[in-house]
Amino acid sequence: MSDVTIRVPTPLRSFTGGADEVAVQGETVGEALEALGTLHAGILEYVLESDRDIRRFVNIYLGDRNISALGGLDTPIDEAVVISIVPAVAGGR
């Protein structure tokens, strides 16, 4: 198991008691997110669909790479890294 830091966006910090980062362990991005959900009940409902796919307006990065360009939730974690949950931002005219 790798040590992982998950960066939590401001809108979800009410689930983490205000913490902007949470330390978990996991061998894949999905396992790390499940560990986050175990520590902070309710948070995954805003990140994953009921079928465990990533919500449409959420991006998840492993380091500086979007996991959608890697192996999705099955992307392996080889070393201590940072996973960032990033809500998509829309706007414009």
Secondary structure in CASP SS format (residue, H / E / C, confidence):
PFRMAT SS
TARGET T0000
AUTHOR 0000-0000-0000
METHOD secondary structure of the structure
MODEL  1
M C 1.00
S E 1.00
D E 1.00
V E 1.00
T E 1.00
I E 1.00
R E 1.00
V C 1.00
P C 1.00
T H 1.00
P H 1.00
L H 1.00
R C 1.00
S C 1.00
F C 1.00
T C 1.00
G C 1.00
G C 1.00
A C 1.00
D C 1.00
E E 1.00
V E 1.00
A E 1.00
V E 1.00
Q E 1.00
G E 1.00
E C 1.00
T E 1.00
V H 1.00
G H 1.00
E H 1.00
A H 1.00
L H 1.00
E H 1.00
A H 1.00
L H 1.00
G H 1.00
T H 1.00
L H 1.00
H C 1.00
A C 1.00
G C 1.00
I H 1.00
L H 1.00
E H 1.00
Y H 1.00
V C 1.00
L E 1.00
E C 1.00
S C 1.00
D C 1.00
R C 1.00
D C 1.00
I E 1.00
R C 1.00
R C 1.00
F C 1.00
V E 1.00
N E 1.00
I E 1.00
Y E 1.00
L E 1.00
G C 1.00
D C 1.00
R E 1.00
N E 1.00
I H 1.00
S H 1.00
A H 1.00
L C 1.00
G C 1.00
G H 1.00
L H 1.00
D H 1.00
T C 1.00
P E 1.00
I C 1.00
D C 1.00
E C 1.00
A C 1.00
V E 1.00
V E 1.00
I E 1.00
S E 1.00
I E 1.00
V E 1.00
P E 1.00
A C 1.00
V C 1.00
A C 1.00
G C 1.00
G C 1.00
R C 1.00
END
